């Protein structure tokens, strides 16, 4: 189980400005909504965050299930994983140890 929480100021996100009619948002566009999702300070799973972001961006099930060219990972899962890594490196998200 991958869990994280955020330590940052809460921002109101206008998804209509971020979505910009792209089918699957790029990882840069997911950074602020990911922080916003974690802003309540509650520990949540990465799966919960993906579900929240997919709903926020009104992604279809086909968009969520779309695979990378390798066929081994869903594109949306990959796009959510990168901002999580970068935000952790910046000290804006933390992942508590498993257990």
C-alpha positions as CSV (number, residue, x, y, z in Angstrom):
1,X,0.0,0.0,0.0
2,X,1.5,3.3,-1.0
3,X,0.4,6.2,1.2
4,X,1.2,9.9,1.4
5,X,0.1,13.1,3.0
6,X,0.8,16.7,2.1
7,X,2.4,19.6,4.1
8,X,1.6,22.7,2.1
9,X,-0.8,25.6,1.9
10,X,-4.2,24.7,0.6
11,X,-5.0,26.0,-2.9
12,X,-8.3,26.1,-4.7
13,X,-8.0,24.5,-8.0
14,X,-10.0,25.5,-11.0
15,X,-10.0,22.3,-13.0
16,X,-11.6,23.9,-16.0
17,X,-8.4,26.0,-16.4
18,X,-6.2,22.9,-15.9
19,X,-8.1,20.4,-18.0
20,X,-7.7,22.4,-21.2
21,X,-9.6,19.7,-23.2
22,X,-6.7,17.2,-23.1
23,X,-7.9,13.6,-22.8
24,X,-5.3,12.5,-20.2
25,X,-3.6,15.3,-18.3
26,X,0.2,15.4,-18.5
27,X,2.1,14.9,-15.2
28,X,2.7,18.6,-14.7
29,X,-1.0,19.3,-14.9
30,X,-1.6,16.7,-12.2
31,X,0.8,18.3,-9.6
32,X,-1.4,20.9,-8.1
33,X,-4.6,18.8,-8.1
34,X,-2.6,16.0,-6.4
35,X,-1.5,18.5,-3.7
36,X,-5.0,19.7,-3.4
37,X,-6.2,16.2,-2.9
38,X,-3.7,15.7,-0.1
39,X,-4.3,19.0,1.5
40,X,-6.7,17.7,4.2
41,X,-3.6,16.2,5.9
42,X,-5.2,12.7,6.0
43,X,-3.2,9.7,4.9
44,X,-4.5,8.3,1.7
45,X,-3.5,5.6,-0.7
46,X,-2.1,6.4,-4.1
47,X,-5.1,4.4,-5.5
48,X,-7.5,6.8,-3.7
49,X,-5.6,9.8,-5.1
50,X,-5.8,8.3,-8.7
51,X,-9.5,7.8,-8.2
52,X,-10.0,11.4,-7.0
53,X,-7.9,12.8,-9.9
54,X,-9.7,10.7,-12.5
55,X,-13.0,12.1,-11.2
56,X,-11.7,15.6,-11.0
57,X,-10.6,15.5,-14.6
58,X,-13.8,13.6,-15.7
59,X,-11.8,10.9,-17.3
60,X,-13.6,8.1,-19.1
61,X,-13.0,4.4,-18.2
62,X,-11.3,4.0,-21.6
63,X,-8.9,6.9,-20.8
64,X,-8.2,5.4,-17.3
65,X,-7.5,2.0,-18.8
66,X,-5.4,3.2,-21.7
67,X,-2.0,1.5,-21.6
68,X,1.5,2.9,-22.4
69,X,3.1,1.6,-25.6
70,X,4.9,-1.1,-23.5
71,X,1.5,-2.5,-22.6
72,X,2.6,-3.0,-19.0
73,X,1.2,0.0,-17.2
74,X,-1.8,2.3,-17.5
75,X,-0.9,5.7,-18.9
76,X,-3.0,7.5,-16.2
77,X,-1.3,5.5,-13.4
78,X,2.1,6.5,-14.8
79,X,1.1,10.2,-15.1
80,X,0.0,10.2,-11.4
81,X,3.1,8.5,-10.2
82,X,5.5,11.0,-11.6
83,X,4.1,14.1,-9.8
84,X,4.0,12.1,-6.6
85,X,7.7,11.3,-6.9
86,X,8.6,14.9,-7.8
87,X,6.5,16.4,-5.0
88,X,8.1,14.0,-2.5
89,X,11.5,15.1,-3.7
90,X,10.5,18.7,-3.2
91,X,9.4,17.9,0.3
92,X,5.7,18.8,-0.4
93,X,4.4,15.2,0.0
94,X,5.6,12.5,2.4
95,X,5.2,8.7,2.2
96,X,5.0,7.1,5.6
97,X,6.8,3.8,5.9
98,X,4.7,0.7,5.2
99,X,3.7,-1.4,8.1
